[in-house]
Amino acid sequence: MRLYSILCALFLFSAPVQASFTLSSTAFNNNAPLPLKYSGKGQDLSPPLA
């Protein structure tokens, strides 16, 4: 039980980890509106993602 308490304390008080994530698509430009065909109001298609 003591080991569990130590592990919980280490988890709670450890420095946050920053992760990066990049998602891109050829279906639309950066900061541009989502094309209607990829929305629920259009054809509801999934855009190609990379």
C-alpha positions as CSV (number, residue, x, y, z in Angstrom):
1,M,0.0,0.0,0.0
2,R,2.9,2.3,0.7
3,L,4.3,1.8,-2.8
4,Y,0.9,2.7,-4.2
5,S,0.8,5.9,-2.2
6,I,4.3,6.9,-3.4
7,L,3.5,6.2,-7.0
8,C,0.3,8.3,-6.7
9,A,2.2,11.2,-5.2
10,L,4.8,11.0,-7.9
11,F,2.1,11.0,-10.6
12,L,0.2,13.9,-9.0
13,F,3.2,16.1,-8.4
14,S,5.4,15.4,-11.4
15,A,5.9,18.1,-14.1
16,P,3.4,18.0,-16.9
17,V,4.6,16.5,-20.2
18,Q,4.0,18.4,-23.4
19,A,3.3,16.5,-26.5
20,S,3.0,17.8,-30.0
21,F,0.5,16.7,-32.6
22,T,0.2,17.7,-36.2
23,L,-2.8,17.0,-38.4
24,S,-3.0,18.1,-42.0
25,S,-5.3,17.7,-45.0
26,T,-5.3,18.5,-48.7
27,A,-9.0,19.0,-48.6
28,F,-8.8,22.5,-47.1
29,N,-6.3,25.2,-46.2
30,N,-5.0,26.1,-42.8
31,N,-7.4,28.3,-40.8
32,A,-9.9,28.1,-43.7
33,P,-13.6,27.0,-43.1
34,L,-14.4,23.4,-43.5
35,P,-15.8,22.7,-46.9
36,L,-19.5,22.0,-46.8
37,K,-19.1,18.5,-48.3
38,Y,-17.1,17.5,-45.2
39,S,-19.7,18.8,-42.7
40,G,-22.9,17.3,-41.4
41,K,-24.8,19.8,-43.5
42,G,-23.2,18.6,-46.7
43,Q,-22.3,15.1,-47.8
44,D,-20.8,14.4,-44.3
45,L,-17.6,12.9,-45.9
46,S,-14.4,12.4,-44.1
47,P,-11.6,14.6,-45.5
48,P,-8.3,13.0,-46.3
49,L,-6.0,13.3,-43.3
50,A,-2.2,13.0,-42.9
